[in-house]
């Protein structure tokens, strides 16, 4: 079973401000609660390793997820893919200019490789997108200052 969630956020900020957050692998990883730690590749800022803690019985430690931005079209689009033995995750973020600012469309797809992974994300992926939205709104508030 594949878990897919799409959410749209509206901002009264220019697309470039939202892009500065959403295209940054550190900021994206920092917004997700199950990412206990992360490290951006020092030689390629499109790659990062997330250490993900999933509260499911078959996983007793964090799972390294190798992520990479596979497509970028500044300031409109970024797509990343994360791979590990436990899951594959794809995230797409599309920024569209609006009359009052911009709209960010987020789509996440998770394919689990171990029992319980997809069930966990089916129950929790909406909450993770809430976390992403809160982090973005905090960042936008700081940019305004």
N, C-alpha and C positions, 0 to 999 in steps of 0.2 A: 504494500500500500504506500502510495506517495502522499505526503502532506503538502498542501499548497495554500498559501494565505496571501491575499492582496489587500493592501490598505493604502488610502490616500490621505495626505496631510496638506492643509492649506497654510501658507505663510504670507505675511505682509512684508516680505523681504525680497530683494532681487535674487534671481536664480544663482548668481555667483556666491552669495552668502551661504545658501543651502549646499551648493556644490562643495564649498570649502570643508564642510563637515562630512558629507556623505561620501566623498571621494577619498577620505583619509582612513586607511585601514585601522589605525589606532583608535580613532574616534568611533568607528563602527563597532569594533570589538569591545571597546569599553562600555558600550551601551547595552550589551547582551549579558544578562545575569548569569548564565551558565558558563561564560568565558571567565575562568579564574585568573588567567594571566595570558599575555600575548607578547609576541616579539615580531617586530617588522624586520624583514631581511635588510641588513645594512648595505647590501649591494644592489637591491632592487625594491623600491618602495611600493611596488605593486604586489609584493608577496609578504605574507605574514603567517606565523604559526599561532593558532589559538589552542590553549589548553582548556578543554571543555570538561566540566564535571556534570555528568548525567546521573540522576538518582534512580538508577535501574539496577536490578540484582546482578546482571552479567558483567557490569563494569565496576571494578573496585578502585580505580584510580582515574585521574584525568586522561582524556583522550586527546592526543595531538591531532589537530585538523590543519592541514596545509592549505592555506587560502591564496588565491591569486586573482587580481583584477584581470579579466580576460578581454574586456572591452571598455574603452573610455572615449567619450565624446564631450569634452568640457564645453560649457557647464551644463550639459543636458542629460548625460547618460553614463552610468557605470554599472558593470556587471561583474560579479565575482563568483568564483567557484571554490568550494572547500571540500577536501577529500581526506578521508581517514578509513581505518578498517571498520569503524562503527557506522559511518554515515557519509552521505554526499549532500552538500547543501549548495544551492544556487540562490544568489540574491541579485535582483535587478532593481535599480533606482532610476526613474525617469523624471526629470524636472521640466515642467512646462511653465512658461511665463503666462501670467494672467494679468488682468487689468489692475489688480491691487497688489501684485507680488508674484507668487508662484505656487504651483501645485507639485507635490512630490508623490509619485506613484511608486509603491514598494511591492515587489513580489518576491516571496521566498518559497522555495521548493526544497523539501527534505526527503531523501530516500534513505531509509535505515537499512543497515546490513546485519544488525544484531537484534535479537528479540527485545521488544520493549522500546526501542529508539523511536519508531514512528508513533507509537501510542503516546509516549512522552511529549513529542512535538505537537501531536494533534491536540493535546490538552493545553499546551503552554505557548505555542507560537504566537497567538494573539497577544498574550502578556508580554512577550519579548518585543513585539512591535510597539506596544505601549511604552516600554522602556526606551526604545529608539526614539519615539516621538518626544518623550520627556527630555531626553538628552539633547535633541535638536532644538527644542524650544528654549532650554537653558542656554544653549550656545547662542541662539538668536538674540536672547535678552542681553547677553554679555556683549555681543557685537553692537547693539544699540547704544550701549553706555559710552 
